[in-house]
Amino acid sequence: MDEELSNMLKHLRLSALQANWNLYLQTAAKSNFSHDRLLRHVVEQEYNLKRENSRKMRLQRARIPEQFVIETFPFARQPKLPKKKVLAIYDSFEYVEKCLNVIWIGPPGTGKSGLATSFLTQAINRGRNGLFITFPKLIAMLYNSIADHSEDRLLKKLAAYDCLLVDELGYVEVEPVQVGLFFTLMHERHKKKTTLITSNLGFSQWGSFLKNDHLTAALLDRLTETSYVINMKDCESLRAKLDE
């Protein structure tokens, strides 16, 4: 490849073609590609590279602390987990395609976050954008946005994610203004985007930290209307088993 062609490819950001020019020509000669087949092969390789780079970038931007996948979840160690239900929801992918929510409820250490993360990872791998955020951090962000009057911009940004995972809902008590902003966010995402939620508390206990019966009832009404609920209340802690 001469320098002029190399510079043109660099300008066009065709990195795979620039790096593999000689390899493509060798492959074409060895396989006796037609001009049409060679061009198609080159375009396919460049397309696949850009898709993979885009996927990696979305995963990085999602800020997932540990990238669990469904294939490695220890279902055998959680016999009380409704495995068929979980896999049916995951495999159908309609939780994203139909903008449905998935809520995992159960004690700490039972694998709620790992399962929710695997759902978020699947959505990202299949072309959607997403974000992992703990409930305490989300509440803090919403509260801080009030100080600089950026709450509308923050809500718009959070509402736009195709798949938003809110982890550890219920760990902290919240101020009335925070409850209002959280409700607004869930309202904006209702039937438009997918929200994944994990919580140690059952729905009847959400009022204990939200401290607003009317908003709690309205929030649960919206969430459960279009949600799959995975009950893990009877599941055992996987952490305890690892410590034994």
C-alpha positions, 0 to 999 in steps of 0.5 A: 500500500502506498502512502497516499492510499494509506493517508486516505484510509486513515482520513476515512477512518477505515482502520481495519482496511488499512491494517489488513490491506495486504491480508485481504489481497492475499485472501482474495488471491488464495480464494480466487475472489471476484471483484464483487466478492473482494469488495463485499469481504472488505466491507463486512470486515470493516463493518464487523470491526466497527460494530465490535468497537461500538459494543465495547464502548457501550459496555464501558460507558454503562459503568458495570462493576462486574460484567456477569453473563447468564451462562455463568450464573450458578442456577444449580446452587439456587434451586428455589430461583424460578430458573425457567422464568428467568431464562424465558424472559432473558431468551425472548428479549422482549423485556427490551423490545417491548420496553418492559421492566424486570424487578428482582426482590430478595435477600443480599447475596442471592445473585440479584445484581448478577442476574440483572447485570447479565440482562443489561449486558445482553441488551448492550451486546444486542445494540442498545445503550445502558447504564448501571447505577446503584440507588444511593448514587442515583438519589445523590445525583438527583439531589445534587442536580437541584443545586445547579438547576440541572435536574431537567437535563439529568432526567432527560439523560437518564430517561434516554437509556434503552436499559437502566439498571438501578441496583440496591433500591431501598438501602437509603432513606430519601428526602421528599424532593428526591422521591419526586425526582425518582418518580418523575424518572420512572414516569418518563421511562414508563412504557418507553424504556426498560428499567431493571431493579434489584431490591432487598425489600418487598413492595410492601416495604418500599414506603418505609424508605420512600416515605410518601404513600401516594407516590409509592403507590403511584410508582409501584402501579407504574412499575408493576403494570409492565414488569416481570417480578423475580421473587428470590425471597426464599433463595440462600446467600451465595456469599455464605456458601463461598465462605464455608 
